[in-house]
Amino acid sequence: MNAATITGTPGRVAAGEPALAPVRWWPSLGVGAALAAMVLALSGRHGYHLDELYTRVAGRHLGWGQIDQPPLVALVARVETAVFGDNLTALRVVPALLMGVTVVLVGLIARELGGSQRAQLLATVAAAVSGLALITAHLLGTNDFDVLVWVAVCWLAIRLARTRDPRLWLAMGVVAGAGLYAKYLLVLLLLSIGVGMLVGGPRRLLFHPYVPAGAAIAALIASPVLIWQATHGWPQFEMADALSIALADLSRISFLPMLILVVGLFLTPFWIAGLVALLRRAQWRPYRFVAVAYLFMIALLIAIGGQAVYAGALQFVLLAAGCVVAADWARTAVRRCLAGVALAANLVTSAVLLLPVLPIQAYADNPLLAQLAITQFDQAGWPELTAQAAAVYRALPPQDRSHAVFYGNHYGQAGALDKYGPAYGLPPAYSGHNSYADFGRPADDKTVVVTIGVDRAKFSQLFAQCTPAGRFTVDLPVSDAGQEFMVCRGPREPWSRLWPRLRWIGFQCPYTAMAVTAASKEGCV
């Protein structure tokens, strides 16, 4: 039996290369299943994230693209609600399952790097207790597929460097093409891997004819979403510019802390050890491109004002390498105990910050958690917002109610009214924010609009009369607290002409009504 048969690789294996350790599937699958079960058990607590409220509605308006993301997540939302029902847990089944698969794949990366069965299991567990895994498994969003695809592409690239089997370029093309249906940020990973191989080697792999063939496969698979972007003026670039402006100051201030918190404070020694080992270990020279790719990605994100979380999936690869190092290091009972304590501490701290393990009021009452657990508050307050919007609507004269609609300045507000409004008998809600603007506009007989968080001066120009109707009040530090309700009457033009003036692409700053677009002069403060 030759080495290729032993290792299960389809290509050549360097002479004298030791066989890879066998995969212990059941323990690894058990970790992935335990992660999925844990997040699903907590999935019904607190509430919908504002992005999930948007995605839930997008599932009813499928197309080849959206202003701010490709179509895959909306399609998944549509399927989940059709199969499991229109509820919070149903919407979060796929994210939990995808992350379960992802953490198993992290263990397989450790194996490709020569890790023992113990190192593979350690890598799977470490990935499962990371902050990135917990939050990604908990919420439905583009990151669910993006993280899996990034890890899969890196696994294939590392396998390619080990086996020198050029057919893996074609497999990478298939995975990348499918991944572009979830998030366009994947292009940064492919660029980083290319730079990593060019700088750190193995360079010859970059010049094989299968490289352009793999790129062609990716482009062919992703052609519907790329054509949609091209025919709609590449709105993703406008969205990216708006995010860069909106979050530039915050990204610079929080970049280093977030770089640590993305995976978790107590896992930092693991992935740092992996980064160092990939740069220094002679036997890992073929995989040095991973470390170079990560460093390039960090430099690129800093240069363009990107967020540290964008590099999180690459940190999973460094974490796998670090677990190979840690498994060799933890030869004594004391060291194994230290590693176990680090894993447990990371799970507890990350779960408290990112999963709804505590009552929502407990997060609000604790000064530290109120500052750090922002994700918790993005999942709270939506029923209260709808109830208060319903009170404004019920206060209207009957003749106004028959001609009334709601308008939310951002998609989360409109999505919340879409979800919770029917229980109050509310009319439809609309928004001009990103692709929510494409989900429909009011009919011309709708001459009364109850608005939430809009620019009063702008709406006063578009309507004959706009009257303040109170503010959203809630005993939680949610980002929409204090947003103003208004009742606007008498649109000065038909909705077909008003609507283009209400459309906007960008990001609404938390705790303000400030909408940042690509044309904005300043970002969120």
C-alpha positions as a printed NumPy array, in Angstrom:
array([[  0.   ,   0.   ,   0.   ],
       [  1.521,   3.339,  -1.016],
       [  1.521,   6.592,   0.935],
       [ -1.236,   8.128,  -1.156],
       [ -3.533,   5.249,  -0.284],
       [ -2.707,   5.496,   3.394],
       [ -3.356,   9.23 ,   3.583],
       [ -6.388,   9.123,   1.371],
       [ -5.042,  11.846,  -0.927],
       [ -5.807,  11.752,  -4.64 ],
       [ -2.419,  13.098,  -5.65 ],
       [  1.25 ,  12.485,  -5.126],
       [  2.829,  12.439,  -1.673],
       [  6.414,  13.422,  -1.05 ],
       [  8.761,  10.528,  -0.479],
       [  9.17 ,   9.716,   3.179],
       [  6.196,  11.785,   4.258],
       [  4.488,  10.116,   7.213],
       [  0.913,   8.979,   6.845],
       [ -1.699,  11.264,   8.321],
       [ -3.386,  10.191,  11.503],
       [ -6.762,   8.488,  10.962],
       [ -9.844,  10.603,  11.472],
       [-11.897,   9.786,  14.563],
       [-15.203,  10.852,  13.097],
       [-17.536,  10.141,  15.977],
       [-15.845,  12.341,  18.605],
       [-15.515,  15.206,  16.114],
       [-19.081,  14.845,  14.877],
       [-20.181,  14.667,  18.504],
       [-18.565,  18.042,  19.202],
       [-20.241,  19.565,  16.153],
       [-23.608,  18.093,  17.166],
       [-23.208,  19.323,  20.749],
       [-22.508,  22.851,  19.495],
       [-25.578,  22.794,  17.249],
       [-27.779,  21.409,  20.018],
       [-26.585,  24.015,  22.524],
       [-27.246,  27.034,  20.31 ],
       [-30.605,  25.681,  19.168],
       [-31.633,  25.151,  22.785],
       [-31.006,  28.858,  23.359],
       [-32.305,  30.058,  19.997],
       [-35.762,  31.071,  21.176],
       [-34.552,  33.427,  23.902],
       [-34.442,  37.223,  23.543],
       [-35.592,  37.668,  19.945],
       [-34.778,  38.277,  16.306],
       [-31.61 ,  40.097,  15.368],
       [-32.339,  43.134,  13.198],
       [-30.561,  41.496,  10.24 ],
       [-32.726,  38.396,  10.681],
       [-35.865,  40.528,  10.532],
       [-34.602,  41.868,   7.201],
       [-33.632,  38.424,   5.903],
       [-36.981,  36.947,   6.911],
       [-38.779,  39.437,   4.635],
       [-36.154,  39.053,   1.89 ],
       [-37.08 ,  35.377,   1.761],
       [-40.425,  36.412,   0.263],
       [-38.738,  38.507,  -2.442],
       [-36.159,  36.18 ,  -3.952],
       [-33.888,  37.227,  -6.777],
       [-30.305,  36.821,  -7.95 ],
       [-29.044,  39.461,  -5.576],
       [-29.698,  42.162,  -3.032],
       [-28.14 ,  45.569,  -2.578],
       [-26.091,  44.451,   0.424],
       [-25.66 ,  40.698,  -0.014],
       [-25.991,  37.8  ,  -2.454],
       [-29.219,  35.756,  -2.489],
       [-28.344,  32.556,  -0.626],
       [-29.263,  33.619,   2.917],
       [-32.684,  34.899,   1.818],
       [-33.304,  31.601,   0.027],
       [-32.408,  29.668,   3.168],
       [-34.77 ,  31.841,   5.211],
       [-37.538,  31.088,   2.726],
       [-36.922,  27.333,   2.919],
       [-36.591,  27.269,   6.71 ],
       [-39.841,  29.135,   7.31 ],
       [-41.631,  26.938,   4.775],
       [-40.345,  23.704,   6.31 ],
       [-40.117,  24.505,  10.024],
       [-42.506,  27.434,  10.416],
       [-42.229,  31.188,  10.809],
       [-40.529,  31.296,  14.187],
       [-37.158,  32.154,  15.662],
       [-35.831,  28.636,  16.24 ],
       [-36.815,  27.572,  12.723],
       [-34.813,  30.435,  11.244],
       [-31.712,  29.334,  13.136],
       [-31.576,  25.624,  12.316],
       [-29.286,  25.96 ,   9.296],
       [-26.744,  28.271,  11.01 ],
       [-26.359,  25.758,  13.854],
       [-25.854,  22.849,  11.455],
       [-23.406,  24.74 ,   9.253],
       [-21.207,  25.69 ,  12.182],
       [-21.304,  22.09 ,  13.396],
       [-19.804,  21.096,  10.047],
       [-17.303,  23.962,  10.168],
       [-15.754,  22.963,  13.489],
       [-15.293,  19.401,  12.232],
       [-13.507,  20.832,   9.199],
       [-11.186,  22.801,  11.506],
       [-10.177,  19.455,  13.021],
       [ -9.442,  18.128,   9.526],
       [ -7.141,  21.094,   8.927],
       [ -5.179,  20.071,  12.023],
       [ -4.911,  16.597,  10.496],
       [ -3.58 ,  18.004,   7.205],
       [ -0.871,  19.735,   9.209],
       [  0.196,  16.402,  10.653],
       [ -1.793,  16.625,  13.857],
       [ -2.508,  13.505,  15.876],
       [ -6.014,  12.339,  16.677],
       [ -5.745,  14.232,  19.947],
       [ -4.74 ,  17.404,  18.082],
       [ -7.662,  16.979,  15.681],
       [-10.154,  16.661,  18.52 ],
       [ -8.556,  19.576,  20.378],
       [ -8.885,  21.749,  17.258],
       [-12.545,  20.769,  16.846],
       [-13.314,  21.575,  20.484],
       [-11.352,  24.835,  20.414],
       [-13.224,  25.99 ,  17.325],
       [-16.552,  25.021,  18.902],
       [-15.949,  27.082,  22.056],
       [-14.756,  30.145,  20.157],
       [-16.763,  33.316,  20.049],
       [-16.899,  33.202,  16.259],
       [-18.47 ,  29.746,  16.282],
       [-21.049,  30.602,  18.942],
       [-22.336,  33.818,  17.382],
       [-22.255,  32.443,  13.828],
       [-24.128,  29.303,  14.857],
       [-26.707,  31.37 ,  16.736],
       [-27.792,  33.89 ,  14.078],
       [-28.895,  33.487,  10.476],
       [-26.715,  35.672,   8.294],
       [-24.147,  35.728,   5.528],
       [-21.384,  34.711,   7.953],
       [-22.917,  31.251,   8.393],
       [-21.953,  30.216,   4.883],
       [-18.982,  32.543,   4.566],
       [-17.074,  31.078,   7.5  ],
       [-17.702,  27.527,   6.283],
       [-16.556,  28.39 ,   2.767],
       [-13.432,  30.194,   3.989],
       [-12.444,  27.238,   6.153],
       [-13.176,  24.806,   3.308],
       [-11.085,  26.807,   0.837],
       [ -8.195,  26.947,   3.314],
       [ -8.458,  23.206,   3.952],
       [ -8.265,  22.551,   0.202],
       [ -5.346,  24.983,  -0.184],
       [ -3.395,  23.302,   2.617],
       [ -4.177,  19.896,   1.145],
       [ -2.985,  21.189,  -2.217],
       [  0.296,  22.358,  -0.692],
       [  0.78 ,  18.958,   0.937],
       [ -0.163,  16.681,  -1.957],
       [  0.748,  18.933,  -4.921],
       [ -2.402,  17.619,  -6.611],
       [ -3.389,  20.451,  -8.994],
       [ -6.94 ,  19.126,  -9.337],
       [ -7.629,  20.683,  -5.969],
       [ -7.587,  24.075,  -7.706],
       [-10.733,  22.937,  -9.478],
       [-12.326,  21.92 ,  -6.189],
       [-11.442,  25.323,  -4.754],
       [-13.111,  26.908,  -7.761],
       [-16.322,  24.976,  -7.1  ],
       [-16.359,  25.925,  -3.413],
       [-15.52 ,  29.567,  -4.14 ],
       [-18.189,  29.82 ,  -6.824],
       [-20.821,  28.482,  -4.447],
       [-19.531,  30.714,  -1.654],
       [-20.083,  33.854,  -3.712],
       [-23.812,  33.212,  -3.425],
       [-23.432,  33.975,   0.294],
       [-20.906,  36.796,   0.576],
       [-18.605,  38.663,  -1.778],
       [-15.95 ,  39.09 ,   0.919],
       [-14.594,  35.699,  -0.169],
       [-12.65 ,  37.55 ,  -2.863],
       [-10.391,  38.972,  -0.132],
       [ -9.529,  35.452,   1.031],
       [ -8.642,  34.308,  -2.489],
       [ -6.481,  37.397,  -2.947],
       [ -4.776,  36.781,   0.408],
       [ -4.043,  33.142,  -0.407],
       [ -2.558,  34.203,  -3.735],
       [ -0.323,  36.761,  -2.04 ],
       [  0.563,  34.226,   0.641],
       [  1.732,  31.66 ,  -1.898],
       [  3.569,  34.269,  -3.929],
       [  5.48 ,  35.504,  -0.885],
       [  5.755,  32.403,   1.264],
       [  5.473,  29.638,  -1.311],
       [  4.909,  27.183,  -2.768],
       [  4.987,  29.61 ,  -5.714],
       [  4.939,  27.001,  -8.448],
       [  1.411,  26.029,  -7.49 ],
       [  0.208,  29.484,  -8.535],
       [  1.346,  29.026, -12.132],
       [ -0.317,  25.717, -12.904],
       [ -2.881,  25.726, -15.76 ],
       [ -5.513,  24.526, -13.313],
       [ -5.399,  27.908, -11.532],
       [ -7.175,  29.83 , -14.309],
       [ -9.384,  26.778, -14.829],
       [-10.447,  26.917, -11.181],
       [-11.057,  30.654, -11.471],
       [-13.185,  30.055, -14.56 ],
       [-15.24 ,  27.441, -12.717],
       [-15.822,  29.849,  -9.83 ],
       [-16.832,  32.63 , -12.215],
       [-19.157,  30.329, -14.14 ],
       [-20.913,  29.051, -11.021],
       [-21.253,  32.571,  -9.603],
       [-22.147,  34.187, -12.936],
       [-25.848,  34.814, -12.082],
       [-24.986,  36.86 ,  -8.993],
       [-22.095,  38.617, -10.726],
       [-24.312,  39.497, -13.687],
       [-26.959,  40.801, -11.287],
       [-24.387,  43.061,  -9.65 ],
       [-23.101,  44.29 , -13.013],
       [-26.571,  45.036, -14.37 ],
       [-27.52 ,  46.904, -11.187],
       [-24.445,  49.135, -11.142],
       [-22.377,  47.12 ,  -8.646],
       [-24.264,  48.291,  -5.536],
       [-22.037,  46.089,  -3.368],
       [-19.192,  48.554,  -3.883],
       [-21.423,  51.43 ,  -2.816],
       [-22.48 ,  49.45 ,   0.241],
       [-18.852,  48.646,   1.082],
       [-17.899,  52.33 ,   0.804],
       [-20.766,  53.306,   3.093],
       [-19.754,  50.738,   5.712],
       [-16.14 ,  51.85 ,   5.521],
       [-17.159,  55.468,   6.171],
       [-19.676,  54.579,   8.879],
       [-17.416,  52.281,  10.88 ],
       [-13.952,  53.638,  10.08 ],
       [-13.324,  55.281,  13.455],
       [-14.859,  52.396,  15.384],
       [-12.855,  49.844,  13.392],
       [ -9.565,  51.626,  14.087],
       [-10.254,  51.895,  17.809],
       [-11.552,  48.379,  18.285],
       [ -9.468,  46.479,  15.716],
       [ -6.953,  44.925,  18.105],
       [ -9.464,  44.097,  20.881],
       [-11.818,  42.575,  18.323],
       [ -8.958,  40.574,  16.832],
       [ -8.69 ,  38.899,  20.225],
       [-12.389,  38.69 ,  21.028],
       [-13.421,  37.239,  17.65 ],
       [-12.098,  33.851,  18.697],
       [-11.911,  34.499,  22.42 ],
       [ -9.423,  35.813,  24.962],
       [ -8.485,  32.388,  26.335],
       [ -7.875,  30.924,  22.876],
       [ -5.45 ,  33.704,  21.947],
       [ -2.352,  31.686,  22.978],
       [ -3.521,  28.838,  20.731],
       [ -3.915,  30.769,  17.487],
       [ -0.852,  32.944,  18.159],
       [  1.164,  29.747,  18.638],
       [ -0.238,  28.511,  15.33 ],
       [  0.742,  31.717,  13.55 ],
       [  4.292,  31.582,  14.922],
       [  4.684,  27.879,  14.15 ],
       [  3.505,  28.336,  10.567],
       [  6.163,  31.024,  10.12 ],
       [  8.997,  29.185,  11.883],
       [  8.549,  25.404,  11.682],
       [ 10.704,  23.966,   8.921],
       [  8.333,  21.052,   8.34 ],
       [  5.478,  23.503,   7.868],
       [  7.241,  25.54 ,   5.212],
       [  4.761,  24.389,   2.518],
       [  1.954,  25.89 ,   4.63 ],
       [  3.672,  29.177,   5.454],
       [  1.414,  30.871,   2.94 ],
       [ -1.439,  30.621,   5.457],
       [  0.399,  32.815,   7.966],
       [  1.429,  35.264,   5.236],
       [ -2.159,  35.358,   3.957],
       [ -3.417,  36.178,   7.444],
       [ -0.899,  38.975,   7.96 ],
       [ -1.716,  40.374,   4.529],
       [ -5.43 ,  40.223,   5.326],
       [ -4.906,  42.159,   8.569],
       [ -2.869,  44.826,   6.782],
       [ -5.477,  45.054,   4.035],
       [ -8.371,  45.408,   6.494],
       [ -6.558,  48.162,   8.388],
       [ -5.835,  49.974,   5.13 ],
       [ -9.43 ,  49.877,   3.874],
       [-11.045,  50.465,   7.262],
       [-12.452,  46.933,   7.468],
       [-13.491,  45.136,  10.599],
       [-11.33 ,  42.59 ,  12.425],
       [-14.148,  40.051,  12.345],
       [-13.612,  39.703,   8.587],
       [-10.41 ,  37.784,   9.322],
       [-12.088,  35.506,  11.849],
       [-12.341,  32.47 ,   9.587],
       [ -8.6  ,  32.647,   8.863],
       [ -8.034,  32.649,  12.608],
       [ -9.787,  29.281,  12.677],
       [ -6.979,  27.953,  10.458],
       [ -4.343,  29.42 ,  12.78 ],
       [ -6.261,  27.902,  15.686],
       [ -6.03 ,  24.459,  14.049],
       [ -2.275,  24.874,  13.678],
       [ -2.004,  26.076,  17.268],
       [ -3.862,  23.013,  18.508],
       [ -1.273,  20.796,  16.814],
       [  1.382,  22.711,  18.758],
       [ -0.665,  22.563,  21.976],
       [ -1.259,  18.816,  21.673],
       [  2.503,  18.267,  21.503],
       [  3.017,  20.676,  24.412],
       [  0.359,  19.19 ,  26.699],
       [  2.233,  16.02 ,  27.572],
       [  1.754,  16.303,  31.316],
       [ -1.402,  16.249,  33.423],
       [ -0.805,  19.824,  34.57 ],
       [ -0.478,  21.139,  31.038],
       [ -3.529,  19.214,  29.892],
       [ -5.425,  20.71 ,  32.8  ],
       [ -4.327,  24.227,  31.8  ],
       [ -5.495,  23.648,  28.24 ],
       [ -8.827,  22.34 ,  29.488],
       [ -9.317,  25.352,  31.766],
       [ -8.583,  27.695,  28.847],
       [-11.186,  25.959,  26.679],
       [-13.799,  26.022,  29.44 ],
       [-13.113,  29.666,  30.294],
       [-13.397,  30.642,  26.645],
       [-16.713,  28.835,  26.318],
       [-18.18 ,  30.506,  29.4  ],
       [-17.043,  34.049,  28.584],
       [-17.951,  33.85 ,  24.903],
       [-21.323,  32.279,  25.634],
       [-22.233,  34.962,  28.162],
       [-21.286,  37.739,  25.74 ],
       [-22.713,  36.283,  22.548],
       [-25.47 ,  33.811,  23.42 ],
       [-28.686,  34.602,  25.322],
       [-27.68 ,  32.616,  28.394],
       [-28.766,  35.344,  30.849],
       [-32.043,  37.253,  31.022],
       [-31.86 ,  40.318,  28.807],
       [-32.338,  42.615,  31.793],
       [-29.243,  41.106,  33.428],
       [-27.177,  42.352,  30.489],
       [-28.697,  45.812,  30.776],
       [-28.149,  46.037,  34.544],
       [-24.476,  45.057,  34.436],
       [-22.301,  48.02 ,  33.315],
       [-19.629,  45.803,  31.741],
       [-22.062,  43.515,  29.909],
       [-24.091,  46.501,  28.759],
       [-20.974,  47.735,  26.937],
       [-19.69 ,  44.398,  25.602],
       [-22.816,  42.366,  24.846],
       [-24.098,  44.646,  22.078],
       [-25.298,  41.666,  20.044],
       [-27.785,  40.832,  22.786],
       [-29.488,  44.215,  22.481],
       [-29.737,  43.927,  18.694],
       [-32.103,  41.03 ,  19.45 ],
       [-34.284,  42.945,  21.899],
       [-36.937,  45.667,  21.887],
       [-38.638,  44.785,  18.608],
       [-41.992,  43.692,  20.123],
       [-41.983,  46.858,  22.25 ],
       [-41.235,  48.995,  19.207],
       [-44.163,  47.413,  17.368],
       [-46.507,  47.864,  20.322],
       [-45.686,  51.56 ,  20.553],
       [-46.034,  51.984,  16.786],
       [-49.434,  50.295,  17.073],
       [-50.451,  52.827,  19.737],
       [-49.613,  55.672,  17.366],
       [-51.653,  53.994,  14.646],
       [-54.67 ,  53.414,  16.893],
       [-54.632,  57.094,  17.888],
       [-55.28 ,  58.099,  14.266],
       [-58.817,  59.025,  13.186],
       [-60.597,  56.091,  11.478],
       [-60.482,  57.815,   8.083],
       [-56.689,  58.155,   8.405],
       [-56.16 ,  54.537,   9.469],
       [-57.735,  53.297,   6.241],
       [-55.123,  55.214,   4.234],
       [-52.127,  54.635,   6.524],
       [-48.882,  52.683,   6.19 ],
       [-45.677,  52.496,   8.229],
       [-42.205,  53.583,   7.159],
       [-39.073,  52.504,   9.012],
       [-35.872,  54.417,   8.4  ],
       [-33.878,  51.181,   8.454],
       [-34.765,  47.643,   7.486],
       [-34.793,  46.319,  11.06 ],
       [-37.675,  48.612,  12.008],
       [-39.731,  47.68 ,   8.945],
       [-38.891,  44.014,   9.45 ],
       [-40.025,  44.145,  13.083],
       [-43.393,  45.616,  12.083],
       [-43.72 ,  42.968,   9.379],
       [-43.189,  40.23 ,  11.97 ],
       [-45.12 ,  41.54 ,  14.962],
       [-47.524,  43.992,  13.303],
       [-50.178,  41.482,  12.139],
       [-50.998,  40.644,  15.762],
       [-52.081,  44.293,  16.183],
       [-53.857,  44.476,  12.841],
       [-51.31 ,  46.949,  11.492],
       [-51.02 ,  47.893,   7.816],
       [-47.839,  47.045,   5.846],
       [-44.465,  48.54 ,   6.696],
       [-42.016,  49.861,   4.128],
       [-38.45 ,  51.118,   4.118],
       [-36.153,  52.689,   1.546],
       [-33.087,  51.121,   3.168],
       [-30.976,  48.868,   0.925],
       [-32.992,  46.086,  -0.712],
       [-36.008,  46.635,   1.515],
       [-36.777,  49.421,  -0.966],
       [-37.233,  46.736,  -3.638],
       [-39.736,  44.773,  -1.568],
       [-42.493,  47.226,  -2.482],
       [-43.676,  50.814,  -2.094],
       [-46.993,  52.186,  -0.828],
       [-49.936,  52.529,  -3.191],
       [-50.897,  56.05 ,  -4.196],
       [-54.035,  55.969,  -2.067],
       [-51.868,  55.642,   1.07 ],
       [-51.659,  59.271,   2.091],
       [-50.843,  58.867,   5.807],
       [-47.484,  57.516,   6.953],
       [-46.443,  56.621,  10.477],
       [-42.664,  56.991,  10.407],
       [-39.961,  55.703,  12.755],
       [-36.566,  57.34 ,  13.113],
       [-36.613,  59.364,   9.9  ],
       [-35.076,  62.754,   9.165],
       [-37.844,  65.189,  10.134],
       [-36.582,  67.952,   7.839],
       [-36.49 ,  65.658,   4.817],
       [-39.982,  64.233,   5.365],
       [-41.394,  67.692,   6.014],
       [-40.345,  68.574,   2.46 ],
       [-41.969,  65.457,   1.005],
       [-45.315,  65.716,   2.833],
       [-47.759,  68.521,   3.426],
       [-47.736,  67.962,   7.183],
       [-45.563,  65.977,   9.604],
       [-46.531,  65.844,  13.279],
       [-44.364,  64.342,  16.065],
       [-46.068,  61.427,  17.819],
       [-43.688,  60.569,  20.662],
       [-40.508,  58.566,  20.95 ],
       [-39.675,  54.898,  21.346],
       [-39.017,  54.211,  25.023],
       [-37.698,  50.951,  26.411],
       [-35.831,  49.925,  29.581],
       [-32.964,  48.416,  27.58 ],
       [-29.974,  50.049,  25.845],
       [-31.173,  49.071,  22.371],
       [-29.866,  51.069,  19.448],
       [-33.282,  52.454,  18.445],
       [-34.183,  53.781,  21.889],
       [-35.347,  57.38 ,  21.597],
       [-36.206,  57.171,  17.896],
       [-39.037,  59.553,  17.   ],
       [-42.449,  58.55 ,  15.712],
       [-44.11 ,  60.972,  13.313],
       [-47.374,  61.034,  11.42 ],
       [-46.961,  62.536,   7.957],
       [-49.949,  63.374,   5.755],
       [-50.392,  64.455,   2.162],
       [-47.477,  63.282,   0.013],
       [-46.557,  66.101,  -2.353],
       [-45.944,  63.671,  -5.243],
       [-47.144,  60.185,  -6.175],
       [-45.24 ,  57.399,  -4.423],
       [-43.67 ,  56.368,  -7.733],
       [-41.815,  59.714,  -7.677],
       [-41.265,  59.894,  -3.929],
       [-39.765,  56.452,  -3.665],
       [-36.473,  57.107,  -5.489],
       [-35.884,  60.009,  -3.077],
       [-36.462,  57.723,  -0.087],
       [-34.162,  54.924,  -1.26 ],
       [-30.751,  54.858,   0.371],
       [-27.827,  52.442,   0.502],
       [-25.772,  52.369,   3.651],
       [-25.768,  51.937,   7.399],
       [-27.776,  53.591,  10.167],
       [-25.586,  54.423,  13.136],
       [-26.646,  52.77 ,  16.401],
       [-28.289,  55.012,  19.016],
       [-28.837,  57.784,  16.456],
       [-30.989,  58.364,  13.391],
       [-27.865,  59.136,  11.358],
       [-27.855,  57.318,   8.017],
       [-24.387,  56.952,   6.477],
       [-24.035,  56.44 ,   2.733],
       [-21.089,  56.38 ,   0.338],
       [-21.544,  60.13 ,  -0.113],
       [-21.437,  60.925,   3.618],
       [-18.676,  63.172,   4.915],
       [-18.438,  61.509,   8.322],
       [-19.185,  58.201,   9.93 ],
       [-20.738,  57.033,  13.163],
       [-19.35 ,  58.589,  16.332]])
